[in-house]
Amino acid sequence: MFLGSGFSILAKDKANKTLPTGAKLCDELKIYFNKPGNFSLSQLASIMEANRKEEFYSYLQSRFTVKDFPDLYNCLLDINIRSIFTTNIDDLLHNIYLKSTTKYLNDVSLNGSNPNDESSIDFSALHGTIRTPEKSLLFDTSSLANAYSRSPRTWNYLSMAIERYPTIFCGYSFNDSGVIQAVMGQGTLVAAQKEKWIIILEEDKELYDYYKSLKFNVILSNTQDFLQYLSKVEKGNKLAKENFSDIKYLFPINIVPKNAVGLKVRPINEFFIGNPPIWSDIFSGQIYKTSHFYAIKDKIFSNKNVIVLGTPAAGKSTLMMQVATDIEFTDGIKLAFNNIEYSKASLLVRILGNRRALIFIDNFCDSLEAFNFLSKYSNITLIGFEREHNYGIASHLINEDEYYISNVTELTEADIQGIYNFLPTTIRNTVLKRELNDDYVDDSLFEFISRNVKSPNLAERFTKVIDELEKSDPQLAEFLVLCSYVHYARVPLSFEMVYSYFSEEIESYDDVFDMRNKLGELLIDYSGELLIDDTQDYYYPRSVYMAETILKHTGTELLKKVIGKTLENIPTVQICSYNIYRKRAYDKNIISRAFTNWKDGKNFYEKVYINDFENPYVLQQGALYLAYKKIYTDAFHWIDRALTQTDNKYFSIRNSHAFILFDANINAQEENDEIRRQLDKSMAILEKCFHDDKRRSFHAIGYGEQAILYNNRYYDEVATKYLRNAQTWLKEELVKKTWNIGVSNTLKKVEARLNTYS
């Protein structure tokens, strides 16, 4: 379906007024903002955007927030709709589908397309929506005129959808150049398009011949009559509710298996050399259950939600699968997710009703909105697993009083011996080895395993592989690095993405299959819950550890090439779970490795900023990158733009501003009062962040690290005061968050420095 403003005219806003079409909205704006004249809507919007943007957006937010709508709209819930495109900015569709027990809206600008999910309807708000106020709303003349050229990949997705599915245009009058170009432009295969219908009003029937010339089937009707017609369409059978058959139908890959029957199997050695766990590994009984396993089960039995944290390679995913398969839960259903978006979680809640569910979510900070939503339901017990660092960044968005929080990084002596005993004798070292250097922390689970197996570990194996591929087959090396980069961003690589990436270099689809086959065991064919289209293949490296190892040992030029081509060649709508992808694909750590020349890196972030709908967090990462490269002037400009764009409301951006300010001055060669004043200003910003923001631990750690560096430069009473502040705050946080290893380690360093004064 393709919907315009005429579709929403039966719905009402908060003031009980029906939603306006474009012409009526223009008249309202002239009166409200006292702008008489012969302006069109786009012209008037241009004036408002330039002079009174905040008031303009506030009016639109109020006017297009739907409070009530006729039941007639609910007929959409019984129609098999594959995707919805709309030029409307209202939230009518969101409200309609909140009632559905079989479907949810999947915003492709955030998550990418999801054609294989039977419960998903791909949703594209082409002009923006009030549900995402951080993005621009396209009303002004310039934005509308440049909509296609600014984001051609989004419009190309519309073109492809019309070629794939029959389409109904309702309430739309074809006034946007972007839509016309997408439907009828040179890049569109009009002859390949499926059937197209357009609904026009009786008074507009003189346009009949025009639409027929565009190959449309024309329906003379209005919105109300059309909806009444849809309500009479024969409906499909409702899903059975007994024995959770409805859940099993809509969430088949998320059901925790009861046994190993029918599961993929492999030698257990594959797990112990670093490949990620699969369900049959867990059922084999050959993986040691650490003390954390029993502690987490105890917490779950208390009927309180649980958060499990750990460092990379701490065995969190393994632990999750062990607990999920072992714990008894006879009065409900057990589900496991690697991520779950809010709309899908909402659908799950509606289907569950009052039935109980035990839900495990790995990397849950990638699905934080859904996680917090699910936590509100008493019939759901949540167990979330995440890296400690990622949780520290997002913890202010969670009410920690509602959770048991455990850190599973550290192993007991019994755990270490038990893990060693469970290692297969064919690959186990004859003598147990552990980290003995006091300057390092103790081994995590997989660090200990890697230290105690004879066969080459993954780091050694894949470092050699990437070196050989770069020399013998550069294109194959690109494929492997591309897969690792996309996996690093926590999404699978689809066949479609690979084909887009290499589109200028390969001749046919077969070339992609040939490259994948040559990589053999280096990749696996992904079939997990992120699978969005069973008409194509998806690829994963064998593990996150392998992906990160490959990226770590890939040459700078190759890494730069892959990341740059990914941005240029792969449309965001082809990237499943794009909202997850964007968080890591553009972070300054990976980009600083790829773009050693700061000008190249700056240019990359500028392209990402435009491509990602002018997201202020792209500016933040770009500023951190530039600061890392010591280009402090540009870094300040970028972080200031991010502060302005977010009205200085976001503490994470304030925090970054403080770090950049500190880094710019702490190593300055000259010595003057202004330098120290800027350093003190940075400390003051972090102090305010600590007191005003909920992420107190995050800010306390940053404050403590800076206090130590400050002390290195100024060994006086002010420097000591900063250290003592840090010590006090870190102690307070450690009392409340005993699981936080970052707080503990920073406190040790601060106290070690303070001891030099005594």
SULURCOR-V333630 format. One record per backbone hydrogen bond with DSSP energy under -1.0 kcal/mol. NH is the residue of the N-H (numbers start at 1). CO is the residue of the C=O. E is the energy in kcal/mol with one decimal. If there is no record, write none. Layout:
nh = <NH	NH>
co = <CO	CO>
e = <E	E>
This chain:
nh = <2	3	4	6	7	11	12	13	16	19	25	26	27	28	29	30	31	32	33	35	44	45	46	47	48	49	50	51	52	56	57	58	59	60	61	62	63	64	67	68	73	74	75	76	77	78	79	81	84	85	86	87	91	95	96	97	99	104	106	108	110	111	112	113	116	117	120	121	122	123	124	126	126	128	130	132	135	138	139	141	144	145	146	150	151	155	156	157	158	159	160	161	162	163	164	165	167	169	170	180	181	182	183	184	185	188	190	192	193	194	197	198	199	200	204	205	207	208	211	212	213	215	216	217	219	221	226	227	228	229	230	231	232	233	244	245	248	249	250	251	254	256	263	270	272	273	274	275	276	281	282	283	284	285	295	296	297	298	299	300	301	303	306	307	308	309	310	314	319	320	321	322	323	324	325	326	327	333	335	336	337	345	346	347	348	349	350	351	352	353	355	357	358	359	360	361	362	364	366	367	371	372	373	374	375	376	377	380	381	383	384	385	386	388	391	392	393	394	395	397	398	400	402	403	404	406	408	416	417	418	419	420	421	422	427	428	429	440	446	448	449	450	451	454	461	462	463	464	465	466	467	468	469	470	471	472	473	477	478	479	480	481	482	483	484	485	486	487	488	489	490	491	493	495	498	499	500	501	502	505	506	511	512	513	514	515	516	517	518	519	522	523	524	526	531	536	539	540	547	548	549	550	551	552	553	559	560	561	562	563	564	565	566	567	568	569	570	574	575	577	579	580	581	582	584	585	587	591	592	594	595	601	602	603	604	605	606	607	608	609	610	611	612	613	614	618	620	621	622	623	624	625	626	627	628	629	630	631	632	635	636	637	638	639	640	641	642	643	644	645	646	647	648	649	654	655	656	657	658	659	660	661	662	663	664	665	666	668	676	677	678	679	680	681	682	683	684	685	686	687	688	689	690	691	692	693	696	699	700	701	702	703	704	705	706	707	708	709	710	711	712	713	714	716	720	721	722	723	724	725	726	727	728	729	730	731	732	733	734	735	736	737	740	741	744	745	746	747	748	749	750	751	752	753	754	755	756	757>
co = <168	85	170	171	4	8	68	17	13	11	21	22	23	24	25	26	27	28	29	30	40	41	42	43	44	45	46	47	48	52	53	54	55	56	57	58	59	60	12	12	70	71	72	73	74	75	76	79	122	1	124	3	64	91	92	93	96	119	121	123	107	107	108	573	532	114	117	104	82	106	84	86	124	125	89	129	132	127	137	42	140	141	142	146	147	151	152	153	154	155	156	157	158	159	160	161	195	197	2	176	177	178	179	180	181	185	188	189	190	162	167	217	169	219	201	202	204	205	207	208	209	212	211	196	198	200	222	223	224	225	226	227	229	230	241	242	244	245	246	247	251	334	260	267	268	269	271	270	542	278	278	279	280	282	291	292	293	294	295	296	297	300	382	404	384	406	386	311	315	316	317	318	319	320	321	322	323	356	358	254	360	341	342	343	344	345	346	347	348	349	352	379	333	381	335	383	337	385	363	364	367	368	369	370	371	373	374	377	357	359	306	361	308	310	387	388	389	390	391	394	395	398	399	400	305	307	309	412	413	414	415	416	417	418	424	424	452	437	313	444	445	446	447	427	457	458	459	460	461	462	463	464	465	466	467	468	469	473	474	475	476	477	478	479	480	481	482	483	484	485	487	486	539	537	494	495	496	497	498	502	502	508	509	509	510	511	512	513	514	515	519	520	540	538	528	533	493	524	543	544	545	546	547	548	549	555	556	557	558	559	560	561	562	563	564	565	566	571	572	111	110	577	577	578	581	581	584	587	588	590	591	597	598	599	600	601	602	603	604	605	606	607	608	610	609	615	616	617	618	619	620	621	622	623	624	625	627	626	630	631	632	633	634	635	636	637	638	639	640	641	642	644	643	646	650	651	652	653	654	655	656	657	658	659	660	662	662	665	672	673	674	675	676	677	678	679	680	681	682	683	684	685	686	687	688	689	694	695	696	697	698	699	700	701	702	703	704	705	706	707	708	709	710	714	716	717	718	719	720	721	722	723	724	725	726	727	728	729	730	731	732	733	737	739	740	741	742	743	744	745	746	747	748	749	750	751	753	754>
e = <-3.2	-2.9	-2.2	-2.3	-2.0	-1.7	-3.2	-2.7	-1.9	-2.1	-2.5	-2.2	-1.8	-2.2	-2.5	-1.9	-1.6	-2.9	-2.6	-2.7	-2.6	-2.6	-1.8	-1.6	-2.3	-2.9	-1.7	-2.1	-2.3	-2.6	-3.0	-2.0	-2.2	-2.2	-2.7	-2.0	-2.9	-2.3	-2.5	-1.6	-1.7	-1.9	-1.6	-1.9	-1.5	-1.3	-1.4	-1.9	-3.1	-2.8	-2.3	-2.0	-1.3	-1.9	-2.3	-2.6	-1.4	-2.1	-3.1	-2.0	-1.3	-2.8	-1.5	-2.6	-5.2	-1.3	-1.9	-2.2	-1.8	-3.2	-2.6	-2.2	-1.1	-1.6	-2.5	-1.7	-2.0	-2.1	-1.1	-1.1	-2.3	-2.4	-2.0	-2.7	-1.4	-1.3	-2.4	-1.5	-1.1	-2.1	-2.5	-2.1	-2.1	-1.3	-1.1	-2.7	-2.6	-2.9	-2.8	-2.1	-2.7	-2.2	-2.6	-2.9	-2.0	-1.7	-1.5	-1.2	-1.3	-2.1	-2.7	-2.3	-2.4	-2.5	-1.6	-1.6	-2.4	-1.8	-2.3	-2.2	-1.9	-1.7	-2.2	-3.3	-2.7	-2.2	-2.4	-2.6	-2.1	-2.0	-2.4	-2.1	-1.4	-1.5	-1.0	-2.0	-2.5	-1.6	-2.1	-2.8	-1.3	-2.1	-2.0	-1.7	-1.6	-1.5	-1.6	-1.9	-1.4	-1.0	-1.3	-2.1	-1.1	-1.1	-1.8	-2.6	-1.8	-2.1	-1.9	-2.3	-2.1	-2.1	-2.7	-3.0	-3.5	-3.4	-1.0	-1.4	-2.4	-2.6	-2.2	-2.4	-2.6	-2.6	-2.0	-1.8	-2.5	-1.5	-2.6	-2.6	-2.8	-2.2	-2.7	-1.8	-2.3	-2.2	-2.0	-2.4	-2.6	-2.0	-2.1	-2.2	-2.6	-2.7	-2.9	-2.3	-3.0	-1.8	-1.9	-1.7	-2.8	-2.8	-1.8	-2.8	-1.7	-1.3	-1.6	-1.7	-2.5	-2.4	-2.5	-2.6	-2.1	-2.0	-2.2	-2.4	-1.4	-1.3	-1.7	-2.1	-1.8	-1.2	-1.9	-1.7	-2.3	-2.7	-3.1	-2.3	-2.2	-2.5	-3.0	-2.1	-2.4	-1.5	-1.7	-1.3	-2.2	-1.8	-2.4	-2.5	-2.2	-2.5	-1.7	-3.7	-2.2	-2.9	-1.6	-1.5	-1.7	-2.2	-1.6	-2.1	-2.5	-2.2	-1.0	-2.4	-2.6	-2.0	-2.1	-2.0	-2.2	-2.5	-3.2	-2.4	-2.0	-2.9	-2.5	-2.2	-2.6	-1.2	-2.3	-1.6	-2.4	-2.5	-2.1	-2.6	-2.2	-2.5	-2.4	-2.4	-1.7	-1.2	-1.1	-1.5	-2.5	-2.0	-2.6	-2.5	-2.0	-1.4	-2.4	-1.4	-3.0	-2.1	-1.7	-1.4	-3.2	-2.3	-2.3	-2.7	-2.1	-2.7	-2.3	-2.0	-1.7	-2.4	-2.7	-2.3	-2.4	-2.4	-2.4	-2.6	-2.2	-1.8	-2.0	-3.1	-1.7	-1.5	-1.5	-3.6	-3.0	-1.4	-2.2	-2.7	-1.0	-2.6	-1.0	-1.9	-2.1	-1.6	-3.1	-2.0	-2.7	-2.2	-2.1	-2.3	-2.0	-1.8	-2.3	-2.6	-1.7	-2.5	-2.6	-1.0	-2.5	-1.4	-1.8	-2.1	-2.7	-2.6	-2.3	-2.3	-2.6	-2.5	-2.2	-1.7	-1.6	-3.2	-1.1	-2.0	-2.6	-2.0	-2.5	-2.6	-2.3	-1.9	-2.2	-2.2	-2.6	-2.8	-1.4	-1.5	-3.2	-1.6	-1.9	-3.2	-2.0	-2.2	-2.2	-2.3	-2.6	-2.3	-2.4	-3.0	-2.1	-1.2	-2.5	-1.4	-1.4	-2.3	-2.0	-1.9	-2.6	-2.0	-2.1	-2.1	-2.2	-2.2	-2.1	-2.1	-2.3	-2.5	-2.6	-1.9	-2.4	-2.5	-2.0	-1.9	-2.7	-2.4	-1.8	-2.7	-2.5	-2.4	-2.2	-2.5	-1.8	-1.6	-2.9	-2.3	-1.5	-1.1	-3.1	-1.6	-2.1	-2.4	-2.0	-1.8	-2.6	-2.6	-2.4	-2.6	-2.5	-2.7	-2.8	-2.1	-2.2	-2.4	-2.2	-1.7	-1.4	-2.6	-2.0	-1.1	-1.8	-2.9	-2.1	-2.5	-1.9	-1.7	-2.4	-2.7	-2.0	-1.8	-2.3	-2.0	-1.1	-1.8>
